[in-house]
Amino acid sequence: DAELPHSYLKPELYEVCQTFEPYGEDNRPLVFYSKSVAVVDAQIVGKSAKSHLKLTLDFGDYKWPALLWDGAERLERDFSFRAGDRIDILFKVTMNRWNGKEKPQLELFDLRKS
C-alpha cells in the first residue's frame, strides 16, 4: 500500500498490479492513496437501485473512471461535487468488463474533499 503520484496513474498500472496476483487471504490486493485529484464528473448509477457513485477523475495525463459501491448516499449527504473539485481517494485498480469491452478503472474504498 502506498501513495501514488498522479504521474503513475496510467492504464499500464493495471498490468503492474496483475503481477502481484493471485490475491487471497494472505495476499490482499494492492491499495493506493492519491491526494488532490480533480473531479471531472460525478453520477449516481445502478441497474435498479441507483446506489453507486461513478466518478471521472483527472490525473493530468489520463482520466480514470472510478466507482464507489453503494456510494450514492455519500454524494447526496456529504458532498456536492462540481467539475474541478479536488478529492483524496483510497482505491485499488480493477478491470471493468462490460458489454464485451475491457477498461481499467479505480474501485474506491473511501474519499474525502481535499
N, C-alpha and C positions, 0 to 999 in steps of 0.2 A: 504494500500500500504506500502511495506516495502522492505528493503534489506534482501536478504536471503543468509545465509552462504551456501557454497557448500554442506555441510553435510545434509542439509534439502531437497535437490533436489533428491528425490527418488520417485518411481512410486506412493507411498502412498499419495504424495502431492495432486494428483488429487482428491482423496477421501475427503481430508480435505477441499479443495476448494468447493466441491459439497455441503458441509454443509451450505454454505452461500447463496445458491440459494433459490428462483428464482431471477435471475438477471433482472434488468429492469432500467427504468429511474432514480428511486430513490435508486437503489441498483446495482451499477456498479460492473462488475467482478473484482476480486482481481488482482492488477497489482504489479509485483515484479521487483526488480532490483538485478542483480548479477554482480560482477566485476571479472575481470581476469579469464574468462572462456576459457579453451583450445579448439581450433577448431580442430576437427579430420578430417572433410571432408566438402567440400562446392560444391554444384551442382546447376545448373540452371535447373529448372523443369517447367512443364506446359503442358497440353494436346496438345495445338496447338501453343500458343504464346511463350512458354518457357520464361515466365516473372517472375517466382517466385524463391526465393533463399531458398534452403534447406540445412541446416547445420546439422552436427552431433557434439554435444558439450559434452566434458568430464568434469564431476564434481567430478571425483575421484572414488566414489563408483558406479556411474551409468552414462551411456552415453545416452543423450537425443536427439531425433530428434527435430529439430527446423525449423520453417517456417516463412519467411518474405514475405508476399504477395506483389507482384509487386516489389520485391527487386533485381531482376536480374541486372537492370541498375546500382544499387548501387555497386554491386560486380564488375562490369566492370569499373565503373567510379571512385569509392573511395577506393577500396580495392583490394588486391591481396593475398587472404588468402592462407596460407600454413599450413600443419599439424603442430600443436604446437603453432601457433599464438594465442594470447590471446585477448579477446574482452570483453567489458562491454555490458550487454544486459538489455532491458526493455521488460517484457513479461507477458503473462498470461498462465495458464496451461489449455490445452484443451484435448479432446479425438479425436484421428484420427480414424474414422470409414471408412474403405475401404475394399472392396472385402470380406466382411463378417468377418473381423478381427478388433479388437479394440486395440489401443495402445496409452498411454498418450504421448502428445507432448507439446512443447513450441511454442506458437504463439508469434512471436516477433513484438513489436511495433517500436523498434529502436535498433541500435547497433553502437558501435564505437570501434576502436582499443584501447586497454588498454595502 
